[in-house]
Amino acid sequence: MCVMRSWLLLPCVALACASDPLPGQPTEQRAAPLTLLPESDQPASPVLGHAQLAGGQRVEARAGAEPGESDLWLVDASGSAAPLAPAPGPDEKPVALPDGRVAFVSGRSTVMSLWVVQPSTGKATQLTNHGLVAGKLGSGFIPPPSGGLRVDGRTLSYEDGSGQPWQVEVAP
């Protein structure tokens, strides 16, 4: 009797091998090694963005098993990964700050907001939309980026869905 085994090619490999660089990422990145997992292994987690850190580490936003769920993962130079500040809701578009922290967009407070996390401790701090909840935005709402975040020193710059430019200062 012949036993058939199915294999899945992880979608993150295709992203890592894309010829177009991600916004704000160096263009000289090399293709990631090809990784195959048996279909019976854990579900594939597409990478929704990544930030390169010092010492060969990177932070990846990976899709979760549930729709609309994603988390940040700290990946070391060997490829081992551990969750970084996990919380319910989407975490995406990570970008490295000059001081070693990582800024990202998250819906963990029910309203898409900018956050920053310290990779060495996993402590996440909300930068925008404090106290706002979905369905009751009121005043003070700062829209999330429609594309990627750009870093200039301690300032995050981006455009919202209407093309309006925004800048948010990141406290030390």
Rosetta constraint file for C-alpha pairs under 8 A:
AtomPair CA 5 CA 38 HARMONIC 7.26 0.50
AtomPair CA 5 CA 39 HARMONIC 7.78 0.50
AtomPair CA 6 CA 38 HARMONIC 6.18 0.50
AtomPair CA 6 CA 39 HARMONIC 5.65 0.50
AtomPair CA 7 CA 36 HARMONIC 6.50 0.50
AtomPair CA 7 CA 37 HARMONIC 5.88 0.50
AtomPair CA 7 CA 38 HARMONIC 4.64 0.50
AtomPair CA 7 CA 39 HARMONIC 5.25 0.50
AtomPair CA 8 CA 36 HARMONIC 6.00 0.50
AtomPair CA 8 CA 37 HARMONIC 5.74 0.50
AtomPair CA 8 CA 38 HARMONIC 6.27 0.50
AtomPair CA 8 CA 39 HARMONIC 5.80 0.50
AtomPair CA 9 CA 13 HARMONIC 7.54 0.50
AtomPair CA 9 CA 35 HARMONIC 6.75 0.50
AtomPair CA 9 CA 36 HARMONIC 5.26 0.50
AtomPair CA 9 CA 37 HARMONIC 6.95 0.50
AtomPair CA 10 CA 14 HARMONIC 7.50 0.50
AtomPair CA 10 CA 35 HARMONIC 6.81 0.50
AtomPair CA 10 CA 36 HARMONIC 6.72 0.50
AtomPair CA 10 CA 37 HARMONIC 7.59 0.50
AtomPair CA 10 CA 44 HARMONIC 5.79 0.50
AtomPair CA 10 CA 45 HARMONIC 7.39 0.50
AtomPair CA 10 CA 46 HARMONIC 7.13 0.50
AtomPair CA 11 CA 15 HARMONIC 6.69 0.50
AtomPair CA 11 CA 44 HARMONIC 7.27 0.50
AtomPair CA 11 CA 45 HARMONIC 7.44 0.50
AtomPair CA 11 CA 46 HARMONIC 5.29 0.50
AtomPair CA 11 CA 47 HARMONIC 7.54 0.50
AtomPair CA 12 CA 16 HARMONIC 6.12 0.50
AtomPair CA 12 CA 45 HARMONIC 7.21 0.50
AtomPair CA 12 CA 46 HARMONIC 4.88 0.50
AtomPair CA 12 CA 47 HARMONIC 5.10 0.50
AtomPair CA 13 CA 17 HARMONIC 6.15 0.50
AtomPair CA 13 CA 32 HARMONIC 6.45 0.50
AtomPair CA 13 CA 33 HARMONIC 7.61 0.50
AtomPair CA 13 CA 34 HARMONIC 6.47 0.50
AtomPair CA 13 CA 35 HARMONIC 7.23 0.50
AtomPair CA 14 CA 18 HARMONIC 6.15 0.50
AtomPair CA 15 CA 47 HARMONIC 7.38 0.50
AtomPair CA 16 CA 31 HARMONIC 5.93 0.50
AtomPair CA 16 CA 32 HARMONIC 5.82 0.50
AtomPair CA 17 CA 30 HARMONIC 7.54 0.50
AtomPair CA 17 CA 31 HARMONIC 4.69 0.50
AtomPair CA 17 CA 32 HARMONIC 6.38 0.50
AtomPair CA 18 CA 31 HARMONIC 7.98 0.50
AtomPair CA 20 CA 27 HARMONIC 7.96 0.50
AtomPair CA 21 CA 25 HARMONIC 6.22 0.50
AtomPair CA 21 CA 26 HARMONIC 7.01 0.50
AtomPair CA 21 CA 27 HARMONIC 5.58 0.50
AtomPair CA 22 CA 49 HARMONIC 7.83 0.50
AtomPair CA 23 CA 148 HARMONIC 6.34 0.50
AtomPair CA 23 CA 149 HARMONIC 7.99 0.50
AtomPair CA 23 CA 150 HARMONIC 7.93 0.50
AtomPair CA 24 CA 148 HARMONIC 8.00 0.50
AtomPair CA 24 CA 149 HARMONIC 7.88 0.50
AtomPair CA 24 CA 150 HARMONIC 6.47 0.50
AtomPair CA 25 CA 51 HARMONIC 7.76 0.50
AtomPair CA 25 CA 52 HARMONIC 8.00 0.50
AtomPair CA 37 CA 41 HARMONIC 6.54 0.50
AtomPair CA 39 CA 43 HARMONIC 7.91 0.50
AtomPair CA 43 CA 65 HARMONIC 6.92 0.50
AtomPair CA 45 CA 62 HARMONIC 5.50 0.50
AtomPair CA 45 CA 63 HARMONIC 5.10 0.50
AtomPair CA 45 CA 64 HARMONIC 6.32 0.50
AtomPair CA 45 CA 65 HARMONIC 7.70 0.50
AtomPair CA 46 CA 62 HARMONIC 5.57 0.50
AtomPair CA 46 CA 63 HARMONIC 5.45 0.50
AtomPair CA 47 CA 60 HARMONIC 6.40 0.50
AtomPair CA 47 CA 61 HARMONIC 5.66 0.50
AtomPair CA 47 CA 62 HARMONIC 4.50 0.50
AtomPair CA 47 CA 63 HARMONIC 6.48 0.50
AtomPair CA 48 CA 60 HARMONIC 7.25 0.50
AtomPair CA 48 CA 61 HARMONIC 5.12 0.50
AtomPair CA 48 CA 62 HARMONIC 5.65 0.50
AtomPair CA 48 CA 63 HARMONIC 6.79 0.50
AtomPair CA 48 CA 92 HARMONIC 6.25 0.50
AtomPair CA 48 CA 93 HARMONIC 6.81 0.50
AtomPair CA 49 CA 60 HARMONIC 5.88 0.50
AtomPair CA 49 CA 61 HARMONIC 5.40 0.50
AtomPair CA 49 CA 62 HARMONIC 7.71 0.50
AtomPair CA 49 CA 92 HARMONIC 6.54 0.50
AtomPair CA 49 CA 93 HARMONIC 5.19 0.50
AtomPair CA 49 CA 94 HARMONIC 6.29 0.50
AtomPair CA 50 CA 58 HARMONIC 6.73 0.50
AtomPair CA 50 CA 59 HARMONIC 5.41 0.50
AtomPair CA 50 CA 60 HARMONIC 4.25 0.50
AtomPair CA 50 CA 61 HARMONIC 6.14 0.50
AtomPair CA 50 CA 93 HARMONIC 6.92 0.50
AtomPair CA 50 CA 94 HARMONIC 5.67 0.50
AtomPair CA 50 CA 95 HARMONIC 6.94 0.50
AtomPair CA 51 CA 58 HARMONIC 5.48 0.50
AtomPair CA 51 CA 59 HARMONIC 5.15 0.50
AtomPair CA 51 CA 60 HARMONIC 6.57 0.50
AtomPair CA 51 CA 94 HARMONIC 5.62 0.50
AtomPair CA 51 CA 95 HARMONIC 4.86 0.50
AtomPair CA 51 CA 96 HARMONIC 5.40 0.50
AtomPair CA 51 CA 102 HARMONIC 7.58 0.50
AtomPair CA 52 CA 56 HARMONIC 7.46 0.50
AtomPair CA 52 CA 57 HARMONIC 6.38 0.50
AtomPair CA 52 CA 58 HARMONIC 4.40 0.50
AtomPair CA 52 CA 59 HARMONIC 6.57 0.50
AtomPair CA 52 CA 95 HARMONIC 7.84 0.50
AtomPair CA 52 CA 96 HARMONIC 6.55 0.50
AtomPair CA 53 CA 57 HARMONIC 5.08 0.50
AtomPair CA 53 CA 58 HARMONIC 5.07 0.50
AtomPair CA 53 CA 59 HARMONIC 7.36 0.50
AtomPair CA 53 CA 96 HARMONIC 6.54 0.50
AtomPair CA 53 CA 100 HARMONIC 6.93 0.50
AtomPair CA 54 CA 100 HARMONIC 7.61 0.50
AtomPair CA 55 CA 77 HARMONIC 7.67 0.50
AtomPair CA 56 CA 76 HARMONIC 6.41 0.50
AtomPair CA 56 CA 77 HARMONIC 4.90 0.50
AtomPair CA 57 CA 74 HARMONIC 7.08 0.50
AtomPair CA 57 CA 75 HARMONIC 5.64 0.50
AtomPair CA 57 CA 76 HARMONIC 4.48 0.50
AtomPair CA 57 CA 77 HARMONIC 5.54 0.50
AtomPair CA 58 CA 74 HARMONIC 5.98 0.50
AtomPair CA 58 CA 75 HARMONIC 5.30 0.50
AtomPair CA 58 CA 76 HARMONIC 6.62 0.50
AtomPair CA 59 CA 72 HARMONIC 6.40 0.50
AtomPair CA 59 CA 73 HARMONIC 5.49 0.50
AtomPair CA 59 CA 74 HARMONIC 4.67 0.50
AtomPair CA 59 CA 75 HARMONIC 6.07 0.50
AtomPair CA 59 CA 94 HARMONIC 7.02 0.50
AtomPair CA 59 CA 102 HARMONIC 7.94 0.50
AtomPair CA 60 CA 72 HARMONIC 5.47 0.50
AtomPair CA 60 CA 73 HARMONIC 5.15 0.50
AtomPair CA 60 CA 74 HARMONIC 6.58 0.50
AtomPair CA 60 CA 75 HARMONIC 7.27 0.50
AtomPair CA 60 CA 94 HARMONIC 7.11 0.50
AtomPair CA 61 CA 70 HARMONIC 6.52 0.50
AtomPair CA 61 CA 71 HARMONIC 5.50 0.50
AtomPair CA 61 CA 72 HARMONIC 4.40 0.50
AtomPair CA 61 CA 73 HARMONIC 6.29 0.50
AtomPair CA 61 CA 91 HARMONIC 6.44 0.50
AtomPair CA 61 CA 92 HARMONIC 5.14 0.50
AtomPair CA 61 CA 93 HARMONIC 6.85 0.50
AtomPair CA 61 CA 94 HARMONIC 6.81 0.50
AtomPair CA 62 CA 70 HARMONIC 5.41 0.50
AtomPair CA 62 CA 71 HARMONIC 5.59 0.50
AtomPair CA 62 CA 72 HARMONIC 6.30 0.50
AtomPair CA 62 CA 73 HARMONIC 7.11 0.50
AtomPair CA 62 CA 92 HARMONIC 7.77 0.50
AtomPair CA 63 CA 68 HARMONIC 7.81 0.50
AtomPair CA 63 CA 69 HARMONIC 6.10 0.50
AtomPair CA 63 CA 70 HARMONIC 4.21 0.50
AtomPair CA 63 CA 71 HARMONIC 6.69 0.50
AtomPair CA 64 CA 68 HARMONIC 7.64 0.50
AtomPair CA 64 CA 69 HARMONIC 4.93 0.50
AtomPair CA 64 CA 70 HARMONIC 4.70 0.50
AtomPair CA 64 CA 71 HARMONIC 6.92 0.50
AtomPair CA 65 CA 69 HARMONIC 7.03 0.50
AtomPair CA 68 CA 89 HARMONIC 6.68 0.50
AtomPair CA 68 CA 90 HARMONIC 5.91 0.50
AtomPair CA 69 CA 88 HARMONIC 6.93 0.50
AtomPair CA 69 CA 89 HARMONIC 5.11 0.50
AtomPair CA 69 CA 90 HARMONIC 4.78 0.50
AtomPair CA 69 CA 91 HARMONIC 7.64 0.50
AtomPair CA 70 CA 89 HARMONIC 6.59 0.50
AtomPair CA 70 CA 90 HARMONIC 4.58 0.50
AtomPair CA 70 CA 91 HARMONIC 5.30 0.50
AtomPair CA 70 CA 92 HARMONIC 6.98 0.50
AtomPair CA 71 CA 83 HARMONIC 7.15 0.50
AtomPair CA 71 CA 84 HARMONIC 7.47 0.50
AtomPair CA 71 CA 85 HARMONIC 7.91 0.50
AtomPair CA 71 CA 86 HARMONIC 5.84 0.50
AtomPair CA 71 CA 87 HARMONIC 7.26 0.50
AtomPair CA 71 CA 89 HARMONIC 7.97 0.50
AtomPair CA 71 CA 90 HARMONIC 6.49 0.50
AtomPair CA 71 CA 91 HARMONIC 5.03 0.50
AtomPair CA 71 CA 92 HARMONIC 7.18 0.50
AtomPair CA 72 CA 83 HARMONIC 6.09 0.50
AtomPair CA 72 CA 84 HARMONIC 5.29 0.50
AtomPair CA 72 CA 85 HARMONIC 7.03 0.50
AtomPair CA 72 CA 86 HARMONIC 6.88 0.50
AtomPair CA 72 CA 91 HARMONIC 6.27 0.50
AtomPair CA 72 CA 92 HARMONIC 7.19 0.50
AtomPair CA 72 CA 94 HARMONIC 7.96 0.50
AtomPair CA 73 CA 81 HARMONIC 6.12 0.50
AtomPair CA 73 CA 82 HARMONIC 5.44 0.50
AtomPair CA 73 CA 83 HARMONIC 4.35 0.50
AtomPair CA 73 CA 84 HARMONIC 5.00 0.50
AtomPair CA 74 CA 81 HARMONIC 5.49 0.50
AtomPair CA 74 CA 82 HARMONIC 5.36 0.50
AtomPair CA 74 CA 83 HARMONIC 6.16 0.50
AtomPair CA 74 CA 84 HARMONIC 5.82 0.50
AtomPair CA 74 CA 119 HARMONIC 7.37 0.50
AtomPair CA 75 CA 79 HARMONIC 5.76 0.50
AtomPair CA 75 CA 80 HARMONIC 5.57 0.50
AtomPair CA 75 CA 81 HARMONIC 4.26 0.50
AtomPair CA 75 CA 82 HARMONIC 6.62 0.50
AtomPair CA 76 CA 80 HARMONIC 5.61 0.50
AtomPair CA 76 CA 81 HARMONIC 6.51 0.50
AtomPair CA 84 CA 119 HARMONIC 6.96 0.50
AtomPair CA 84 CA 122 HARMONIC 5.53 0.50
AtomPair CA 85 CA 117 HARMONIC 7.50 0.50
AtomPair CA 85 CA 122 HARMONIC 4.94 0.50
AtomPair CA 85 CA 123 HARMONIC 6.46 0.50
AtomPair CA 85 CA 124 HARMONIC 6.41 0.50
AtomPair CA 87 CA 108 HARMONIC 6.25 0.50
AtomPair CA 88 CA 108 HARMONIC 5.68 0.50
AtomPair CA 89 CA 106 HARMONIC 7.07 0.50
AtomPair CA 89 CA 107 HARMONIC 5.25 0.50
AtomPair CA 89 CA 108 HARMONIC 4.73 0.50
AtomPair CA 89 CA 110 HARMONIC 7.53 0.50
AtomPair CA 90 CA 105 HARMONIC 7.98 0.50
AtomPair CA 90 CA 106 HARMONIC 5.41 0.50
AtomPair CA 90 CA 107 HARMONIC 5.26 0.50
AtomPair CA 90 CA 108 HARMONIC 6.55 0.50
AtomPair CA 91 CA 104 HARMONIC 6.83 0.50
AtomPair CA 91 CA 105 HARMONIC 5.78 0.50
AtomPair CA 91 CA 106 HARMONIC 4.34 0.50
AtomPair CA 91 CA 107 HARMONIC 6.69 0.50
AtomPair CA 91 CA 108 HARMONIC 7.49 0.50
AtomPair CA 92 CA 104 HARMONIC 5.90 0.50
AtomPair CA 92 CA 105 HARMONIC 5.32 0.50
AtomPair CA 92 CA 106 HARMONIC 6.33 0.50
AtomPair CA 93 CA 104 HARMONIC 5.35 0.50
AtomPair CA 93 CA 105 HARMONIC 5.93 0.50
AtomPair CA 93 CA 148 HARMONIC 6.25 0.50
AtomPair CA 93 CA 149 HARMONIC 7.16 0.50
AtomPair CA 94 CA 102 HARMONIC 6.24 0.50
AtomPair CA 94 CA 103 HARMONIC 5.59 0.50
AtomPair CA 94 CA 104 HARMONIC 4.28 0.50
AtomPair CA 94 CA 105 HARMONIC 7.11 0.50
AtomPair CA 94 CA 149 HARMONIC 7.96 0.50
AtomPair CA 95 CA 102 HARMONIC 5.53 0.50
AtomPair CA 95 CA 103 HARMONIC 5.35 0.50
AtomPair CA 95 CA 104 HARMONIC 6.35 0.50
AtomPair CA 95 CA 149 HARMONIC 6.75 0.50
AtomPair CA 95 CA 150 HARMONIC 7.69 0.50
AtomPair CA 95 CA 151 HARMONIC 7.68 0.50
AtomPair CA 96 CA 100 HARMONIC 6.49 0.50
AtomPair CA 96 CA 101 HARMONIC 6.15 0.50
AtomPair CA 96 CA 102 HARMONIC 4.56 0.50
AtomPair CA 96 CA 103 HARMONIC 6.43 0.50
AtomPair CA 96 CA 151 HARMONIC 7.97 0.50
AtomPair CA 97 CA 101 HARMONIC 5.37 0.50
AtomPair CA 97 CA 102 HARMONIC 5.64 0.50
AtomPair CA 97 CA 103 HARMONIC 6.86 0.50
AtomPair CA 97 CA 151 HARMONIC 6.80 0.50
AtomPair CA 97 CA 153 HARMONIC 7.48 0.50
AtomPair CA 97 CA 154 HARMONIC 7.41 0.50
AtomPair CA 98 CA 153 HARMONIC 6.59 0.50
AtomPair CA 98 CA 154 HARMONIC 7.77 0.50
AtomPair CA 100 CA 118 HARMONIC 7.24 0.50
AtomPair CA 100 CA 119 HARMONIC 7.67 0.50
AtomPair CA 101 CA 116 HARMONIC 6.66 0.50
AtomPair CA 101 CA 117 HARMONIC 5.68 0.50
AtomPair CA 101 CA 118 HARMONIC 4.68 0.50
AtomPair CA 101 CA 119 HARMONIC 6.33 0.50
AtomPair CA 102 CA 116 HARMONIC 5.46 0.50
AtomPair CA 102 CA 117 HARMONIC 5.30 0.50
AtomPair CA 102 CA 118 HARMONIC 6.51 0.50
AtomPair CA 102 CA 119 HARMONIC 7.27 0.50
AtomPair CA 103 CA 114 HARMONIC 7.00 0.50
AtomPair CA 103 CA 115 HARMONIC 5.63 0.50
AtomPair CA 103 CA 116 HARMONIC 4.19 0.50
AtomPair CA 103 CA 117 HARMONIC 6.46 0.50
AtomPair CA 104 CA 114 HARMONIC 5.82 0.50
AtomPair CA 104 CA 115 HARMONIC 5.37 0.50
AtomPair CA 104 CA 116 HARMONIC 6.13 0.50
AtomPair CA 105 CA 112 HARMONIC 6.58 0.50
AtomPair CA 105 CA 113 HARMONIC 5.63 0.50
AtomPair CA 105 CA 114 HARMONIC 4.69 0.50
AtomPair CA 105 CA 115 HARMONIC 6.06 0.50
AtomPair CA 105 CA 144 HARMONIC 7.07 0.50
AtomPair CA 105 CA 145 HARMONIC 7.95 0.50
AtomPair CA 106 CA 111 HARMONIC 7.84 0.50
AtomPair CA 106 CA 112 HARMONIC 5.29 0.50
AtomPair CA 106 CA 113 HARMONIC 5.48 0.50
AtomPair CA 106 CA 114 HARMONIC 6.35 0.50
AtomPair CA 106 CA 115 HARMONIC 6.73 0.50
AtomPair CA 107 CA 111 HARMONIC 5.17 0.50
AtomPair CA 107 CA 112 HARMONIC 4.23 0.50
AtomPair CA 107 CA 113 HARMONIC 6.33 0.50
AtomPair CA 108 CA 112 HARMONIC 7.54 0.50
AtomPair CA 109 CA 113 HARMONIC 7.80 0.50
AtomPair CA 109 CA 132 HARMONIC 7.92 0.50
AtomPair CA 109 CA 133 HARMONIC 7.00 0.50
AtomPair CA 110 CA 133 HARMONIC 5.69 0.50
AtomPair CA 110 CA 134 HARMONIC 5.50 0.50
AtomPair CA 111 CA 129 HARMONIC 7.32 0.50
AtomPair CA 111 CA 132 HARMONIC 6.75 0.50
AtomPair CA 111 CA 133 HARMONIC 5.79 0.50
AtomPair CA 111 CA 134 HARMONIC 5.44 0.50
AtomPair CA 112 CA 143 HARMONIC 7.45 0.50
AtomPair CA 112 CA 144 HARMONIC 5.96 0.50
AtomPair CA 113 CA 126 HARMONIC 7.23 0.50
AtomPair CA 113 CA 127 HARMONIC 7.19 0.50
AtomPair CA 113 CA 128 HARMONIC 5.42 0.50
AtomPair CA 113 CA 129 HARMONIC 5.99 0.50
AtomPair CA 113 CA 142 HARMONIC 7.51 0.50
AtomPair CA 113 CA 143 HARMONIC 7.35 0.50
AtomPair CA 113 CA 144 HARMONIC 5.91 0.50
AtomPair CA 114 CA 126 HARMONIC 6.27 0.50
AtomPair CA 114 CA 127 HARMONIC 5.34 0.50
AtomPair CA 114 CA 128 HARMONIC 5.48 0.50
AtomPair CA 114 CA 144 HARMONIC 7.05 0.50
AtomPair CA 115 CA 124 HARMONIC 6.66 0.50
AtomPair CA 115 CA 125 HARMONIC 5.53 0.50
AtomPair CA 115 CA 126 HARMONIC 4.39 0.50
AtomPair CA 115 CA 127 HARMONIC 5.15 0.50
AtomPair CA 115 CA 128 HARMONIC 7.31 0.50
AtomPair CA 116 CA 124 HARMONIC 5.59 0.50
AtomPair CA 116 CA 125 HARMONIC 5.36 0.50
AtomPair CA 116 CA 126 HARMONIC 6.58 0.50
AtomPair CA 116 CA 127 HARMONIC 7.08 0.50
AtomPair CA 117 CA 122 HARMONIC 6.09 0.50
AtomPair CA 117 CA 123 HARMONIC 5.49 0.50
AtomPair CA 117 CA 124 HARMONIC 4.19 0.50
AtomPair CA 117 CA 125 HARMONIC 6.32 0.50
AtomPair CA 118 CA 122 HARMONIC 5.45 0.50
AtomPair CA 118 CA 123 HARMONIC 5.64 0.50
AtomPair CA 118 CA 124 HARMONIC 6.73 0.50
AtomPair CA 119 CA 123 HARMONIC 7.60 0.50
AtomPair CA 126 CA 130 HARMONIC 7.04 0.50
AtomPair CA 127 CA 170 HARMONIC 7.41 0.50
AtomPair CA 128 CA 141 HARMONIC 7.84 0.50
AtomPair CA 128 CA 142 HARMONIC 6.50 0.50
AtomPair CA 129 CA 140 HARMONIC 6.76 0.50
AtomPair CA 129 CA 141 HARMONIC 5.56 0.50
AtomPair CA 129 CA 142 HARMONIC 6.20 0.50
AtomPair CA 132 CA 136 HARMONIC 6.81 0.50
AtomPair CA 132 CA 137 HARMONIC 5.54 0.50
AtomPair CA 132 CA 138 HARMONIC 7.62 0.50
AtomPair CA 132 CA 141 HARMONIC 7.57 0.50
AtomPair CA 133 CA 137 HARMONIC 6.09 0.50
AtomPair CA 137 CA 141 HARMONIC 6.26 0.50
AtomPair CA 143 CA 160 HARMONIC 6.13 0.50
AtomPair CA 144 CA 160 HARMONIC 6.01 0.50
AtomPair CA 145 CA 149 HARMONIC 7.03 0.50
AtomPair CA 145 CA 158 HARMONIC 5.70 0.50
AtomPair CA 145 CA 159 HARMONIC 5.44 0.50
AtomPair CA 145 CA 160 HARMONIC 4.58 0.50
AtomPair CA 145 CA 161 HARMONIC 6.84 0.50
AtomPair CA 146 CA 158 HARMONIC 7.86 0.50
AtomPair CA 146 CA 159 HARMONIC 6.25 0.50
AtomPair CA 146 CA 160 HARMONIC 5.00 0.50
AtomPair CA 146 CA 161 HARMONIC 4.93 0.50
AtomPair CA 147 CA 158 HARMONIC 7.25 0.50
AtomPair CA 147 CA 159 HARMONIC 6.96 0.50
AtomPair CA 147 CA 160 HARMONIC 7.68 0.50
AtomPair CA 148 CA 158 HARMONIC 6.72 0.50
AtomPair CA 149 CA 156 HARMONIC 6.30 0.50
AtomPair CA 149 CA 157 HARMONIC 5.93 0.50
AtomPair CA 149 CA 158 HARMONIC 5.31 0.50
AtomPair CA 150 CA 156 HARMONIC 5.61 0.50
AtomPair CA 150 CA 157 HARMONIC 5.08 0.50
AtomPair CA 150 CA 158 HARMONIC 6.30 0.50
AtomPair CA 151 CA 155 HARMONIC 5.82 0.50
AtomPair CA 151 CA 156 HARMONIC 4.86 0.50
AtomPair CA 151 CA 157 HARMONIC 6.40 0.50
AtomPair CA 152 CA 156 HARMONIC 6.56 0.50
AtomPair CA 152 CA 157 HARMONIC 7.70 0.50
AtomPair CA 154 CA 169 HARMONIC 5.82 0.50
AtomPair CA 154 CA 170 HARMONIC 5.14 0.50
AtomPair CA 154 CA 171 HARMONIC 7.12 0.50
AtomPair CA 154 CA 172 HARMONIC 7.80 0.50
AtomPair CA 155 CA 167 HARMONIC 6.41 0.50
AtomPair CA 155 CA 168 HARMONIC 5.63 0.50
AtomPair CA 155 CA 169 HARMONIC 4.55 0.50
AtomPair CA 155 CA 170 HARMONIC 5.93 0.50
AtomPair CA 156 CA 167 HARMONIC 5.50 0.50
AtomPair CA 156 CA 168 HARMONIC 5.14 0.50
AtomPair CA 156 CA 169 HARMONIC 6.35 0.50
AtomPair CA 156 CA 170 HARMONIC 7.21 0.50
AtomPair CA 157 CA 165 HARMONIC 7.28 0.50
AtomPair CA 157 CA 166 HARMONIC 5.70 0.50
AtomPair CA 157 CA 167 HARMONIC 4.49 0.50
AtomPair CA 157 CA 168 HARMONIC 6.60 0.50
AtomPair CA 158 CA 165 HARMONIC 5.78 0.50
AtomPair CA 158 CA 166 HARMONIC 5.42 0.50
AtomPair CA 158 CA 167 HARMONIC 6.64 0.50
AtomPair CA 159 CA 163 HARMONIC 5.20 0.50
AtomPair CA 159 CA 164 HARMONIC 5.28 0.50
AtomPair CA 159 CA 165 HARMONIC 4.38 0.50
AtomPair CA 159 CA 166 HARMONIC 5.88 0.50
AtomPair CA 160 CA 164 HARMONIC 5.48 0.50
AtomPair CA 160 CA 165 HARMONIC 6.59 0.50
AtomPair CA 160 CA 166 HARMONIC 7.31 0.50
